[in-house]
Amino acid sequence: MIKKQFSENARRARNMIWNAAGRYDFEPPFMAYFPNGTPDYYFDMMIGFAEKWLDMQRLWDFFKGYEKDRRAAEWDELLWLGLENALFEKEAPERPVLEELRKKRGERFYEEQARLSRQQMEYQSMPVYTQQEARWAAVCGKKLPLLTPRERRMAEALRFSGDLGTDEILAAMKAFLETFFKAGKLSVDVSVHKGGKLASLFLRHEHRRKDRFLVRTGSGEGDHARAVSLGHKGLGRHTAPDEEDEAYVRAVFGRSLLSDEERRLLTNELCMEEDADCRLWMTRGEAVDESFPEAREIQEKRKKQEARNDAYVKENAAVIQNTVKSLSSGIETVLSTYMKHLPEASRAGRLCPEKAYRLPVLQDGRVFLKEGEETEQEFFVDLLLDASQSRMNSQEVLSAEAFIVARSLTAVHIPVRVTAFRSLRGYTILEELKFPTRSDCRGLLRYYAGGWNRDSLALEALGRLEDDPALRGKQRILLIMTDANPNDSTPAAAAGQFLPREYEGAVAVKEAEKAVRQLRNRGIRVGAIFHGNTSHLADLHQIYGHSCVRIRKASQLAEGVSELLLMMLREIRTD
């Protein structure tokens, strides 16, 4: 007999739903969990009460009716706040303890927020957060948040009465979406069909998060280093991408530089173990499908950001030009040391002490060194830019700093390729901003931040990217401009783990460290230009070792990057 296997947490959630529903002969299509994977017993009870008091099939079909709308996740969370109020009022007379459980659930909300107190920008809907705070403040007897008139009306509308039946609940849900979100084509008299599923961001247990590249900018505040963090909320994680995700990525970021076969081979090679649920997309941002609604909106915002980047470069032209001159001069000094003729063994010249024994023992007179005709191998630089949401508040500065580095390297005839990376919907996207054999650096002004960052996969992918034929045989140096804070919505998919591990914190840092080690084992020198918070310095050194430099302002670039290159080239000479 074939049986389904469930984790301990899933079994507990199912039991809570069954107990609340008073029946054990149905399979709940969704469950409630907290961000750490433990069951949210209070909302699991609400799921069970919905089965007990309402026609669940019709509720599921209502949610199913708008699941393809880009605002579906936001609507789900708001409507379940409304359902929670109605179901509490229905059940509380029979279960007096429910009032205490509800208060504890409200206190848990504030505990979760306290853990995220430094994350000023959450990857979540602001209306949802505001309504949650309003609900749980009232439940816990706390001071209500300051609400706008519209937010107060929303909070009132979401207090669905316990006197409502299924028809009235559906009508209230429909009216709420039409009133506050201008939602159209919603039907409360949908046909019943088997297997309807709720497309809820935090409740549906089979749901796969649909990340959006266009995220809320909020107040524009971040931590002391102006960095913005994305939070892993509830079951808001993304699993393996599908055709819809690929279509989204293609429309928003442009066609892939690689053929389908090349992408398949590269994915099969790199997207394994912890990255098994990921895919790769390499592009130059060409041929964006502006008929796709969000692609059109994103392109407009990218053009505005490009204009801001350009204005910043023009406003600081004198400082940037002086920094380019200083960095170019520093690089030339480094090269004058690095690009020397290789010494050759000779019978005359400078004595080589470690070989002196060969003269009396082996009668070998070639124990001297003289300057040979062969010079050391030339090199080129890959500059990799973290273009995730965490860099949102520093886009102009980072664009200018990348411009300075690329322009300085080009000025001394070192080929440099500049690539921005981010992750979205399970795809790690590498966007080439500057081609290695071209001197024009204007493409760096297209730098735009959004999405997540899976540093390990981006590093590995760039390391495997086919080089221009003119650059083959040269020593590769990979410099990454980073905040040393890898963070992705697609979990680390290591086999044998009891629960999926979020790609953040120690897990993500360890993966990035492994990627850097593998690149170095293949002869690629990797260094980091750190522009981030002090709290991530330990992670920076764990990932990149001593091959890193911290930059607090553009005027430090010349000295910092010169020292970093000199350090890396010295390592090459000693190998």
Protein Blocks (a to p, Z undefined) as FASTA:
>chain_A
ZZddddfklmmmmmmmmmmnopakbccfbdcddfkopacfklmmmmmmmmmmmcfklmmm
mmmmmmmpmklmmmmmmmmmmmmmmmmmmmmmmmmmlmmmmmmmmmmmmmmmmmmmmmmb
acbdfklmmmmmmmmmmmnopacddddfklmmmmmmmmccfkbcfklmmmmmmmmmmmmn
opghiafkbccdehiacfbfklmmkbccdddfbdcekjopacfnopacdddehjldccdd
dfklmmmmmmmnopafbdfklmmmmmmmmmgcjlmmgccdddehiaiafkbmklmmmmmm
mmmmmmmmmmmmmmmmmmmmmmmmmmmmmmmmmmmmmmpccddddfbdjddfklmmmmmm
nopablcccddfbdcddddddddddfbfklmmmmmmmmmmmmmmmmmmmmnopacddddd
ddeehiacdddfbdfkbcblklmmmgccedjddfklmmmmmmmpccdfklgoiacddddd
dehiacdfbdcfbehiabacddehjllmmmmmmmmmmmmmnopacdddddddfklmmmmm
mmnommccddfbfklmmmmmmmmmmmmmmmmmmZZ
